[in-house]
């Protein structure tokens, strides 16, 4: 199994290792999966291509890396103003898996949900954003679907690999950059060259991580091994999200102590991005039936989820956050 992660990204790469370990333990080591970091067998963004070529059987990756082939792939990981991690998990298990795997089958793949980063951050900016006009001309390192959206509001998306982000910000080649969230961002040291740390990462309310399996190899497995892989993927998913939930708060405290200035995107700025995102979705849906069908499913699910969550979950969380601010807990 190749991955899209360096070993230093221990939450992401650790998810792949957790999956392989669970498979081995569940089969008394009869089923062994070797895990390789990005670049060992295939470049990070071409992990799934290695599965399709047959050079590996599996890839632990983000499906939106394939959105240039078909934007529908992005729906398997995250799109702007989509579902959060909890909603994604529910959607996947209550119909999303069937929809995505019907799409994956057209490309010779089978997908297993095997991780989530949770809601990501909005990135590091060299200058503070006061009004919508401040977005104009900002050169931002950003990946996936969001690049199309920010270009509609006058920003300039840049594709820069992880290793070069710090230097590009320091030299002024770019004005802003997003990566993941506090735990992974801290490792890059971006707070030293771009002090303003914005939230939320509206392009990734949650990022589903998948194991892409060569479909022929998947179909050849006995049912017991298919069940084992599904169970191992579920365990890896829970472990990854738990690690991010546990480590992000601690990392954020360290980043603020080191001088990062935490800032929310204004509602006006978020409204601008929201409008641009919906325009992009309308354009794609008019031409791509797979995208439209899966996107409609996600939208309907999101609507019902927010109607419910604002009744119970959000009310409870908001009250407890008030107590936190009052320092009564």
C-alpha positions in Angstrom: 0.0 0.0 0.0 1.4 3.4 -1.0 0.2 6.5 0.7 0.0 10.2 0.1 1.8 11.0 3.4 5.3 11.5 4.7 6.0 9.5 7.8 6.4 12.9 9.7 2.6 13.3 9.3 2.0 10.8 12.0 -1.7 11.2 12.2 -2.2 10.6 8.5 0.5 8.1 7.9 -0.3 6.5 11.2 -3.8 5.8 9.9 -2.3 3.7 7.2 -0.1 1.8 9.7 -3.1 1.3 12.0 -5.1 -0.2 9.2 -2.3 -2.6 8.2 -1.7 -3.6 11.8 -5.4 -4.4 12.4 -5.5 -6.6 9.3 -2.5 -8.5 10.4 -3.7 -9.0 14.0 -7.2 -10.1 12.9 -5.8 -12.8 10.6 -3.0 -14.0 12.8 -0.5 -12.5 10.4 -1.9 -14.5 7.4 -2.8 -11.2 5.6 0.1 -8.8 5.5 0.0 -5.3 4.0 3.2 -3.4 3.6 2.8 0.4 4.0 5.0 2.9 2.1 5.3 6.6 2.5 4.7 9.1 -0.3 7.6 9.0 -2.8 8.8 5.5 -1.9 6.6 3.8 -4.5 4.7 6.7 -6.0 4.4 10.5 -5.7 2.0 11.7 -3.1 -0.6 13.0 -5.6 -0.3 9.9 -7.8 -1.0 7.2 -5.2 -4.2 6.1 -6.8 -2.6 6.1 -10.2 -0.3 3.4 -8.9 -3.3 1.3 -7.9 -4.8 1.7 -11.3 -1.6 0.7 -13.0 -1.4 -2.4 -10.9 2.0 -1.6 -9.4 0.4 -1.6 -5.9 -2.9 -3.1 -4.6 -4.0 -0.2 -2.3 -3.4 3.5 -1.7 -4.2 5.5 1.5 -5.0 8.9 0.1 -7.5 11.7 -0.5 -9.7 11.2 -3.5 -9.8 14.9 -4.3 -6.3 14.6 -5.6 -8.0 13.0 -8.7 -10.5 15.9 -9.2 -8.7 17.0 -12.4 -9.8 13.6 -13.9 -13.3 14.2 -12.7 -14.5 16.7 -10.1 -16.8 14.0 -8.6 -13.7 12.5 -7.0 -13.6 15.6 -4.7 -16.9 14.6 -3.2 -15.2 11.6 -1.7 -13.0 13.7 0.5 -14.2 17.3 0.9 -15.6 20.2 -1.0 -16.3 23.8 0.2 -19.1 24.2 2.6 -19.8 20.5 2.7 -20.3 18.2 5.6 -18.3 18.1 8.8 -16.5 15.0 9.9 -19.4 13.6 11.9 -21.9 14.2 9.1 -19.5 12.6 6.6 -19.3 9.5 8.6 -23.1 9.2 8.9 -23.6 10.0 5.2 -21.0 7.4 4.1 -22.6 4.7 6.1 -26.2 5.7 5.3 -25.9 5.8 1.5 -22.8 7.7 0.5 -20.7 4.6 0.3 -23.0 3.1 -2.3 -23.0 6.2 -4.3 -19.2 6.8 -4.2 -18.3 3.2 -4.9 -20.7 3.1 -7.9 -18.6 6.0 -9.2 -15.3 4.5 -8.2 -16.2 1.3 -10.0 -16.2 3.2 -13.3 -12.5 3.9 -12.6 -11.5 0.4 -11.5 -11.5 1.2 -7.8 -13.2 0.2 -4.5 -13.1 2.7 -1.7 -12.9 2.1 2.1 -13.4 5.0 4.5 -10.2 5.0 6.6 -9.7 8.4 8.3 -10.7 12.0 8.7 -8.9 15.1 9.7 -11.9 16.8 11.2 -12.6 20.5 10.3 -9.5 22.1 9.0 -8.1 25.7 9.5 -8.4 28.6 7.1 -4.7 29.0 6.6 -1.9 31.4 7.4 -1.9 35.0 6.0 0.9 37.5 6.0 -1.7 40.4 6.3 -4.9 40.7 8.2 -8.2 40.5 6.2 -10.5 43.4 7.2 -12.9 43.5 4.2 -13.8 41.4 1.2 -11.6 43.7 -0.9 -8.6 42.5 1.0 -8.9 39.2 -0.8 -8.1 40.7 -4.2 -4.8 39.6 -5.6 -3.8 37.4 -2.6 -1.6 34.5 -3.9 -2.5 31.5 -1.8 -1.1 28.0 -1.6 -4.3 25.9 -1.7 -5.2 22.5 -3.0 -8.2 20.7 -4.3 -11.5 22.1 -5.2 -11.1 25.3 -3.2 -8.6 26.6 -5.8 -11.4 27.0 -8.3 -13.5 28.8 -5.8 -11.0 31.4 -4.5 -10.1 32.3 -8.1 -13.6 33.5 -8.6 -13.2 36.1 -5.9 -10.0 37.5 -7.3 -7.5 35.4 -5.3 -4.7 33.5 -7.1 -4.3 29.8 -6.2 -0.8 28.3 -6.2 0.2 24.7 -6.2 3.2 24.3 -3.9 4.3 21.1 -2.3 4.5 20.9 1.4 8.3 21.1 1.6 8.3 24.5 -0.2 5.5 26.3 1.6 7.6 27.9 4.4 10.2 29.3 2.0 7.5 30.6 -0.4 5.8 32.5 2.4 9.1 33.8 3.7 10.2 35.1 0.3 6.8 36.6 -0.5 6.3 34.3 -3.4 2.9 33.7 -1.9 0.8 35.7 0.6 -1.0 32.9 2.3 -1.1 29.1 2.6 -3.3 26.4 4.0 -2.2 23.0 5.1 -4.3 21.0 7.5 -4.8 22.2 11.1 -2.8 23.1 14.2 -1.2 19.7 14.8 0.2 19.3 11.3 0.7 23.1 10.6 2.9 23.5 13.7 5.4 21.1 12.1 5.9 23.5 9.2 6.6 26.5 11.3 4.3 28.8 9.2 3.6 31.0 12.2 7.1 32.3 11.9 6.5 33.8 8.4 2.7 34.4 8.3 1.3 35.4 11.7 -2.5 35.6 11.0 -4.1 32.2 11.4 -7.6 32.2 10.1 -10.6 29.8 10.7 -12.6 27.9 9.7 -11.3 26.0 6.7 -14.6 26.4 4.8 -13.2 24.1 2.0 -12.8 21.2 4.4 -15.4 20.9 7.2 -14.0 17.4 7.4 -11.7 15.5 5.0 -12.5 11.9 4.4 -9.4 9.8 3.8 -9.9 6.7 1.7 -8.1 3.4 1.0 -8.4 3.0 -2.8 -8.3 -0.7 -3.7 -7.7 -2.1 -7.1 -11.2 -3.3 -7.9 -10.1 -6.6 -9.5 -8.0 -7.4 -6.4 -10.9 -6.4 -4.1 -13.4 -8.7 -5.9 -10.9 -11.6 -5.8 -10.7 -11.5 -2.0 -12.8 -14.0 0.0 -15.7 -12.5 2.0 -13.8 -13.0 5.3 -10.9 -10.8 4.1 -13.2 -8.2 2.7 -14.9 -8.0 6.1 -11.5 -7.8 7.8 -10.4 -4.9 5.6 -13.7 -3.0 6.2 -13.3 -3.5 10.0 -9.7 -2.4 9.9 -10.5 0.7 7.9 -13.2 1.7 10.4 -10.7 1.3 13.2 -8.2 3.4 11.4 -10.8 6.0 10.7 -11.7 6.3 14.4 -8.1 6.4 15.5 -7.1 9.2 13.1 -10.0 11.4 14.0 -9.4 10.8 17.7 -5.7 11.8 17.3 -6.6 15.0 15.6 -9.3 15.8 18.1 -6.8 15.2 21.0 -3.7 16.9 19.5 -5.2 20.0 17.7 -6.2 21.9 20.9 -2.8 21.4 22.4 -1.0 22.5 19.2 -3.2 25.5 18.9 -2.3 26.7 22.4 1.4 26.3 21.5 1.0 28.2 18.2 -0.7 31.1 20.0 2.0 31.2 22.7 4.6 31.3 19.9 3.0 34.5 18.4 0.2 33.3 16.0 -2.7 35.7 15.8 -6.0 33.7 15.7 -8.6 35.3 13.5 -12.1 34.2 12.2 -13.1 34.9 8.7 -15.8 37.6 8.7 -19.3 36.6 7.8 -19.0 38.9 4.7 -15.9 37.0 3.5 -17.5 33.6 4.2 -20.6 34.8 2.3 -18.4 35.7 -0.7 -16.8 32.3 -0.8 -20.1 30.6 -0.3 -21.7 32.3 -3.3 -18.6 31.5 -5.4 -18.7 27.9 -4.4 -22.4 27.5 -5.3 -21.7 29.0 -8.7 -19.0 26.5 -9.3 -21.3 23.6 -8.2 -24.0 24.8 -10.6 -21.6 24.9 -13.5 -20.3 21.4 -12.9 -23.6 19.9 -12.1 -25.0 21.1 -15.4 -22.3 19.0 -17.3 -21.6 16.1 -14.9 -24.4 13.7 -13.9 -22.3 11.8 -11.4 -21.3 15.0 -9.6 -24.9 16.3 -9.6 -26.3 13.1 -8.2 -23.8 12.7 -5.4 -23.8 16.4 -4.6 -27.6 16.4 -4.3 -27.4 13.6 -1.8 -24.8 15.5 0.3 -26.9 18.7 0.2 -30.1 16.9 1.3 -28.2 15.1 4.1 -26.6 18.4 5.2 -30.0 20.1 5.4 -31.5 17.4 7.6 -28.3 17.3 9.8 -28.3 21.0 10.6 -32.0 21.0 11.4 -31.3 18.3 14.0 -27.9 19.4 15.3 -29.1 22.9 16.1 -31.8 21.4 18.3 -29.7 19.2 20.5 -26.0 19.0 19.8 -25.3 22.7 19.0 -27.5 23.9 21.9 -25.6 21.7 24.4 -22.2 22.6 23.0 -22.9 26.3 23.0 -24.1 26.2 26.6 -20.9 24.3 27.6 -18.7 26.8 25.7 -20.4 29.6 27.6 -19.5 27.8 30.9 -16.0 27.4 29.6 -15.7 31.1 29.0 -17.1 31.8 32.4 -14.5 29.4 33.8 -17.1 27.4 35.7 -15.8 24.2 34.2 
